[in-house]
């Protein structure tokens, strides 16, 4: 959706149609996804932070796309929907983590997504309010800092995990957080802001790149073992 928003600057009519279409699809899917909680019985142990992606993150990205397209009211409405999903699902996810046994090792990396909403919401609000620092952005920044500190406190637990494709859950939070940090540093105006911004982007790039390399190695290893077994 964000890629289409970018190309809408060069192909305004086609880009806006595609952006609007994906906005409708994202919001309908998010509503359907939440409706399943009311219609289907499920164990709370099966809930994880990955549920935030098609609901909270999708709504915020819709808001960002709307803001970038000049649809301010739609952007504000989509961000409000994202906040609603965030409050509802975030409470359930935290309750599951706090009151139930730890999730399987393969699912623990998804908890990194729990810290993504402030950054995704902040990027969306910057698109809606024309890149200004205001009360909303300041509140999101405070929430962002606290939730990123939560992830830093969990680094030791993550480090002990065997590598799986579930580690891709880290990339969404890393990318959105790096973008959000770069926005704030650009507006901060302090000394060395460009250096800090490039450092943040560099760290995100290294993290995503290392996960990609490890994933290729993991899949290659599985492929070789499958070939050997077949032989």
C-alpha positions as CSV (number, residue, x, y, z in Angstrom):
1,X,0.0,0.0,0.0
2,X,2.8,2.4,0.9
3,X,4.5,1.6,-2.4
4,X,1.4,2.5,-4.3
5,X,1.1,5.7,-2.3
6,X,4.6,6.6,-3.5
7,X,3.8,5.9,-7.2
8,X,0.5,7.9,-6.9
9,X,2.7,11.0,-7.1
10,X,3.6,10.0,-10.7
11,X,0.3,8.3,-11.7
12,X,-2.2,10.2,-9.6
13,X,-5.4,8.7,-10.8
14,X,-4.3,5.1,-11.0
15,X,-2.3,5.4,-7.8
16,X,-5.2,6.8,-5.8
17,X,-7.6,4.2,-7.1
18,X,-5.2,1.4,-6.1
19,X,-4.5,3.1,-2.7
20,X,-8.2,3.5,-2.0
21,X,-8.9,-0.2,-3.0
22,X,-6.3,-1.5,-0.7
23,X,-7.6,0.7,2.1
24,X,-11.0,-0.8,1.8
25,X,-9.6,-4.3,1.7
26,X,-7.4,-3.8,4.7
27,X,-10.2,-2.3,6.9
28,X,-12.7,-5.0,5.8
29,X,-10.3,-7.7,6.6
30,X,-9.5,-6.2,10.0
31,X,-13.2,-6.0,10.9
32,X,-13.7,-9.6,9.8
33,X,-10.7,-10.7,11.8
34,X,-12.0,-9.2,15.0
35,X,-15.5,-10.6,14.3
36,X,-14.0,-14.1,14.5
37,X,-13.2,-13.5,18.1
38,X,-16.9,-13.2,18.8
39,X,-17.9,-16.0,16.6
40,X,-15.3,-18.7,17.3
41,X,-14.1,-20.2,20.5
42,X,-10.4,-20.3,20.9
43,X,-7.8,-20.9,23.6
44,X,-6.1,-17.7,24.9
45,X,-2.8,-19.6,24.7
46,X,-3.1,-19.5,20.9
47,X,-3.1,-15.7,20.9
48,X,0.1,-13.9,20.0
49,X,1.2,-10.4,18.9
50,X,1.2,-11.4,15.3
51,X,-2.6,-10.7,15.5
52,X,-1.7,-7.0,15.6
53,X,-0.5,-7.1,11.9
54,X,-3.7,-7.5,10.0
55,X,-5.6,-5.2,12.4
56,X,-3.7,-2.5,14.2
57,X,-0.8,-2.2,11.7
58,X,-3.1,-2.4,8.7
59,X,-5.3,0.4,10.0
60,X,-2.3,2.6,10.8
61,X,-0.8,2.0,7.3
62,X,-4.2,2.8,5.8
63,X,-4.0,6.1,7.7
64,X,-0.5,6.8,6.5
65,X,-1.5,6.1,2.9
66,X,-4.6,8.3,3.2
67,X,-2.5,11.1,4.7
68,X,0.1,10.9,2.0
69,X,-2.7,11.0,-0.6
70,X,-4.1,14.2,0.9
71,X,-7.2,12.4,2.4
72,X,-6.8,13.9,5.9
73,X,-10.2,13.0,7.3
74,X,-9.9,9.4,6.1
75,X,-6.4,9.2,7.6
76,X,-7.6,10.4,11.0
77,X,-10.5,7.9,10.9
78,X,-8.2,5.0,10.0
79,X,-5.7,5.9,12.8
80,X,-8.7,6.0,15.2
81,X,-9.6,2.5,14.1
82,X,-6.0,1.4,14.6
83,X,-6.0,2.8,18.1
84,X,-9.3,0.9,18.9
85,X,-7.8,-2.4,17.6
86,X,-4.6,-1.7,19.5
87,X,-6.4,-1.2,22.8
88,X,-8.6,-4.3,22.3
89,X,-6.0,-6.7,21.1
90,X,-3.0,-5.3,23.1
91,X,-4.9,-5.9,26.3
92,X,-5.6,-9.5,25.4
93,X,-2.1,-10.2,24.2
94,X,-0.5,-8.8,27.4
95,X,-2.9,-10.7,29.6
96,X,-2.0,-13.9,27.7
97,X,1.7,-13.3,28.2
98,X,1.3,-12.3,31.9
99,X,-1.2,-14.9,33.1
100,X,-0.6,-18.0,31.0
101,X,2.4,-20.3,30.5
102,X,5.1,-18.9,28.2
103,X,4.5,-19.3,24.5
104,X,6.4,-21.9,22.5
105,X,9.9,-20.8,21.5
106,X,8.9,-20.5,17.9
107,X,6.2,-17.9,18.8
108,X,8.2,-15.8,21.3
109,X,9.7,-13.6,18.5
110,X,6.2,-12.4,17.6
111,X,6.1,-10.5,20.9
112,X,8.4,-8.0,19.2
113,X,5.4,-6.9,17.2
114,X,3.8,-5.8,20.5
115,X,6.1,-2.8,20.5
116,X,5.4,-1.8,16.9
117,X,2.1,0.2,17.1
118,X,3.5,3.5,18.5
119,X,6.0,3.7,15.7
120,X,3.5,2.7,13.0
121,X,0.9,5.1,14.4
122,X,3.5,7.9,14.6
123,X,4.5,7.4,11.0
124,X,0.9,7.6,10.0
125,X,0.2,10.7,12.1
126,X,3.3,12.4,10.5
127,X,1.7,11.8,7.1
128,X,-1.7,13.2,8.2
129,X,-0.4,16.3,10.0
130,X,2.2,17.3,7.4
131,X,5.2,16.2,9.5
132,X,4.7,18.4,12.5
133,X,5.4,17.7,16.1
134,X,2.3,18.0,18.2
135,X,0.6,16.6,21.3
136,X,-0.3,13.3,19.6
137,X,3.2,12.7,18.3
138,X,4.7,13.5,21.7
139,X,2.4,11.0,23.4
140,X,3.2,8.4,20.8
141,X,6.9,9.0,21.2
142,X,6.7,8.4,25.0
143,X,4.8,5.2,24.4
144,X,7.3,4.2,21.7
145,X,10.3,4.6,24.0
146,X,8.7,2.6,26.8
147,X,7.8,-0.3,24.5
148,X,11.2,-0.4,22.8
149,X,12.7,-0.6,26.3
150,X,10.5,-3.6,26.9
151,X,12.1,-5.3,23.9
152,X,15.6,-4.4,25.1
153,X,14.8,-6.0,28.4
154,X,13.9,-9.2,26.5
155,X,17.1,-9.4,24.4
156,X,18.6,-12.1,26.5
157,X,15.5,-14.3,26.1
158,X,15.5,-13.7,22.3
159,X,19.2,-14.4,22.1
160,X,18.8,-17.9,23.6
161,X,16.2,-18.9,21.0
162,X,17.2,-21.2,18.1
163,X,16.8,-19.4,14.8
164,X,13.6,-19.9,12.9
165,X,11.6,-18.1,10.3
166,X,9.6,-16.6,13.1
167,X,12.5,-14.2,13.6
168,X,11.0,-12.2,10.7
169,X,8.7,-10.8,13.3
170,X,11.5,-8.6,14.4
171,X,11.8,-6.9,11.0
172,X,8.4,-5.2,11.1
173,X,9.1,-3.5,14.4
174,X,12.6,-2.7,13.5
175,X,11.7,-1.1,10.1
176,X,8.8,1.0,11.5
177,X,10.9,2.0,14.5
178,X,13.8,3.1,12.4
179,X,11.5,5.2,10.1
180,X,9.9,6.8,13.1
181,X,13.2,7.6,14.7
182,X,14.5,9.1,11.5
183,X,11.3,11.3,11.3
184,X,11.9,12.6,14.9
185,X,15.6,13.1,14.3
186,X,14.9,15.1,11.1
187,X,12.6,17.4,13.1
188,X,14.7,17.5,16.2
189,X,17.3,19.9,14.7
190,X,20.0,18.9,17.3
191,X,23.7,18.4,16.5
192,X,24.6,15.2,14.7
193,X,21.0,14.4,13.8
194,X,22.0,13.1,10.3
195,X,24.6,10.8,11.9
196,X,22.0,9.4,14.4
197,X,19.4,9.0,11.6
198,X,21.8,7.1,9.4
199,X,22.9,5.0,12.4
200,X,19.3,4.0,13.1
201,X,18.7,3.1,9.5
202,X,22.0,1.2,9.4
203,X,21.1,-0.9,12.4
204,X,17.7,-1.7,11.0
205,X,19.3,-2.7,7.7
206,X,21.9,-4.9,9.4
207,X,19.2,-6.6,11.4
208,X,16.9,-7.3,8.5
209,X,19.9,-8.4,6.3
210,X,21.2,-10.8,8.9
211,X,17.8,-12.4,9.3
212,X,17.5,-12.7,5.6
213,X,20.9,-14.4,5.3
214,X,20.1,-16.8,8.2
215,X,16.8,-17.6,6.6
216,X,18.4,-18.5,3.3
217,X,20.9,-20.7,5.2
218,X,18.1,-22.4,7.2
219,X,16.0,-23.1,4.1
220,X,19.1,-24.3,2.2
221,X,19.9,-26.7,5.0
222,X,16.4,-28.1,5.0
223,X,16.5,-28.5,1.2
224,X,19.9,-30.4,1.4
225,X,18.6,-32.7,4.2
226,X,15.4,-33.4,2.2
227,X,17.5,-34.3,-0.9
228,X,19.8,-36.6,1.1
229,X,16.8,-38.4,2.7
230,X,15.2,-38.9,-0.7
231,X,18.4,-40.3,-2.1
